[in-house]
Amino acid sequence: MTNIEPYVEVVGPSSDENSVIVINAPRLFDGNGNFYENGASVWIEGSVIKAIYDDGSPDPGPGAQVMEFEDSCILPGLMDSHVHLMYGTAGRMSGPRSYDDVNDMDSDALMLLRTVRNGYRHALRSGVTTMRDAGARNRITFDLKEGISAGLFRGFPNLHACGRSITITGGHFHFCHEEADGVEECRKAVRKLVKEGADFIKIMGSGGGTYVTDNRRPSFDVEELKAIVNETHRHGKSCTVHCIATKSIENALDAGVDCIEHYEFVEFDYKRRLDPRIGERMIEQNVYLSPTIQTGYRKLEQMRMLAEERPLTQAEIDQMAFYEWKQEGQVYITGKLYEMGATKFLMGTDAIAEFGDYGIGLKLMVDGGLSNEAALFAATRNTAEALGIMENAGTLEVGKDADITVVDGNPMNDIEDVQKVAQVIKSGFPLPMDGLGLFPHGPGGAVVKGRPLPKNPVVIKNR
């Protein structure tokens, strides 16, 4: 790494508060394909990276806040390409706080409050400084964005929100309330969302975890998808599509989408077969690939632990077989696409049970065959490119926003070290890492207290 001129010679905003912060660690991955393991320093002034040095860092002088990490690696702030901030309620497709329970019982206001907790948990536990919310009910994420822009929170991750995902009548996530049928309704849905502040457009291209849907079948036809994609691009925004069914992937490619979520290649017989022809098209069309590779992993883990404690019921055996099918397919298909030459993978968690459970997804990518570097690209520069924010984020470079994640260990040797988050810097602000206790994980269901029963009730009878 070539030493850069001292920070004072770099033009950029400054701040009197903590005017200079220096982060020192033995290792640094810059997101541009460079890895240094003989010492590195990142200098921050205000909210901007002002200098990056190798082991030849000068003395920052008096007044600087120096943060020393003895056996750690400095990374660009990690990114999550696929979250649903209104969930994180310990359940998803089953359990006491499933989709159905949360949607039926929780108000938009409660969901909005939960998005704040979930965002901070993701930052403090997993080092995520940028996230893309891929669908929430009504105006929940638009309201969250307004709260962020109003300066109500400090150190909260950058948020890119689609607002409501567009789906067919009765389709996956229909409860978010953006149903559209036919070309004209699809076009109008995009315009409405852009008007409300959507950063990108999310399409539900097939059924999914919503019970009334069939994930083996595509939802929109190609003409409807083209209407959404063309209108999205006309507004200068990108478009991503949820695809479980094989045919929905093909439809999305025909429509010219920018990103494909899940790409599970589920066929009508519930077999999962990677169609090489479609795989080649995904690569040739330069589409971003967001596998959400860890959905189902924790549930499978729980089922396996339960099987060690006692014999499973037939229903539990069937459930474990489903999660094994799901997890094996996700890892296999992503690994095969990488083997075929795909590189534009994104790290996304989806509607996970607990926010902050992020690093396991990178491990599963590596288990599937990706190199450690490719997995780190998925968590940094690839997602920044997909979100159109490379000018300010995704890599460690002078002049970019000071979004930095420090992890203990060496993730280039062991990708699981990404889970050992030591410090997070958001826009030059070091998050208080002991603050996680302020945002406890839990199902997040409101407790309504009934009128208490009277103590020692007595019946007085007239004699």
C-alpha positions, -999 to +999 in steps of 0.1 A: +000+000+000+015+033-010+014+060+017-011+087+009-004+124+016-013+135+051-050+139+058-049+177+060-040+179+023-072+160+012-102+181+005-134+171+023-157+180+051-143+183+086-157+183+121-145+198+153-158+168+173-132+140+173-115+159+145-090+131+139-096+093+145-069+069+137-076+031+134-045+009+137-046-029+130-022-055+116-045-063+086-066-044+061-089-056+032-097-025+011-125-040-011-105-033-042-087-066-042-058-055-019-050-072+014-024-060+037-011-079+067+019-060+079+001-032+096-023-006+084-038+027+095-070+045+085-073+082+094-107+098+096-116+135+098-152+143+104-172+117+084-146+111+057-115+088+052-086+113+050-057+090+047-047+053+045-012+041+054+006+008+056+031+002+084+046+036+077+019+057+093+032+090+108+025+102+143-011+117+143+000+143+169-018+154+200-056+155+202-061+125+178-083+096+190-062+065+183-079+031+183-055+002+185-065-034+175-038-060+182-050-090+161-077-076+138-086-067+103-100-034+090-128-039+064-150-015+045-184-012+064-202-044+056-235-043+036-266-064+036-284-064+002-317-080+014-333-073+048-369-069+060-365-046+090-401-050+101-396-086+110-367-102+131-393-116+154-378-150+161-402-168+138-408-166+100-427-194+083-435-210+116-434-204+153-453-180+175-443-150+155-447-161+119-454-138+090-491-143+096-490-135+133-469-104+129-490-091+100-522-097+118-512-085+153-487-057+149-495-021+139-474-002+115-461+020+144-449-011+163-432-024+132-415+010+127-401+010+162-388-026+156-370-014+125-349+009+146-340-019+170-332-043+141-310-018+123-289-011+154-286-048+162-274-055+126-248-027+130-235-036+165-236-074+161-225-079+125-208-046+114-234-038+088-233-001+079-255-002+048-286-022+041-312-026+014-348-032+027-366-054+001-401-049+012-422-036+041-458-028+048-473+006+038-450+035+046-429+018+073-395+021+057-402+054+041-410+068+075-378+052+089-358+070+061-374+103+071-364+097+107-328+090+097-327+121+075-341+142+104-311+132+125-331+113+151-305+085+153-267+085+152-247+057+137-277+040+121-268+021+089-275+037+055-309+026+043-320+019+007-357+011+007-381+000-020-411+007+004-436-019-007-426-047-031-448-050-061-468-083-063-498-097-081-532-098-063-528-124-036-491-128-044-461-131-020-461-101+004-495-090-007-500-078+029-476-049+021-503-035-001-488-029-035-507-054-057-507-048-094-522-068-123-516-060-160-492-037-177-509-004-168-512-012-131-476-024-130-464+009-145-485+029-122-472+010-091-437+020-100-446+057-104-465+057-071-435+041-052-410+065-068-433+094-058-431+082-022-394+079-022-384+044-033-346+041-039-352+010-060-381-013-071-386-048-058-408-073-077-422-105-063-416-126-095-429-159-080-447-172-049-427-174-017-431-179+020-466-163+021-489-193+026-515-186-001-488-185-028-471-212-049-434-208-051-431-232-081-449-208-104-441-174-118-463-145-107-460-118-134-457-125-171-429-111-191-448-082-204-458-071-169-422-075-158-410-054-187-434-027-178-421-025-143-384-027-153-387-001-181-406+023-159-380+018-131-351+024-155-369+055-169-368+069-134-330+062-131-335+034-105-326-002-104-349-032-102-346-065-083-369-095-084-377-123-060-374-156-079-380-190-065-394-208-095-371-216-124-396-201-149-396-168-129-358-165-132-361-169-170-390-143-171-368-119-151-339-122-175-363-117-205-375-085-188-340-071-182-339-069-144-307-057-126-307-082-098-322-115-089-330-126-054-329-162-042-328-179-077-337-212-062-345-230-094-376-248-080-395-267-106-431-280-107-421-313-091-403-295-063-370-307-077-342-281-077-321-282-109-297-255-120-305-250-157-271-243-173-287-223-201-304-199-176-272-198-155-252-187-185-277-160-192-275-147-156-237-143-161-239-129-197-265-103-187-243-091-159-271-095-134-264-091-097-271-123-078-284-122-042-288-158-030-299-150+006-280-182+012-286-185+049-324-185+050-334-218+067-299-225+081-307-217+117-339-236+116-321-266+102-295-262+129-322-262+156-339-293+141-306-312+141-299-303+177-334-314+186-328-348+168-298-353+191-319-348+222-349-370+213-366-389+184-383-365+160-420-367+153-430-374+117-440-337+112-405-327+125-388-352+102-406-337+073-398-302+084-361-310+087-361-327+053-375-294+038-348-273+054-321-297+043-335-295+007-336-257+009-301-252+024-284-278+002-299-262-029-289-227-019-253-236-013-250-259-043-265-235-069-245-205-058-213-226-059-220-239-093-227-204-107-194-193-092-177-223-109-194-212-142-178-177-139-204-157-119-188-130-098-215-105-090-228-120-058-244-100-031-246-108+006-281-106+019-299-121+049-336-119+041-363-121+067-341-137+093-353-145+128-326-124+146-309-093+132-271-094+136-270-131+124-251-121+092-216-136+090-229-172+087-241-163+052-205-155+041-193-189+055-220-207+035-209-189+004-173-202+010-187-236+018-203-235-017-170-229-033-165-191-033-131-178-023-129-158+009-121-127-012-152-133-034-174-136-003-159-103+011-166-086-023-202-098-019-204-080+015-187-048+003-180-035-032-205-057-051-234-045-030-222-009-032-222-013-070-256-028-070-269+001-049-252+027-070-232+041-041-196+032-051-187+069-051-191+070-013-190+034+000-180-002-006-142+002-005-117+019+018-105+049-002-095+084+006-125+108+003-151+081+008-174+080+038-158+066+069-179+035+071-156+009+086-159-025+103-131-040+123-131-077+130-108-098+152-087-124+133-080-128+096-111-133+074-089-140+044-077-171+062-110-179+080-141-163+068-159-170+101-137-143+116-161-118+100-185-128+128-160-114+155-170-078+152-147-056+173-156-021+163-180-003+138-174+032+125-204+049+108-197+081+090-168+087+113-187+079+144-174+050+165-205+031+176-206+023+214-201-014+211-214-020+246-247-006+235-262-038+222-280-044+254-301-014+247-317-033+218-326-068+231-336-095+207-371-110+212-403-117+194-413-080+197-450-087+202-469-060+222-481-072+256-516-059+264-523-059+301-558-068+311-576-054+341-561-071+372-584-094+392-593-080+426-574-094+456-594-113+482-628-107+467-656-110+493-693-114+488-713-096+516-747-110+522-775-093+539-789-113+569 
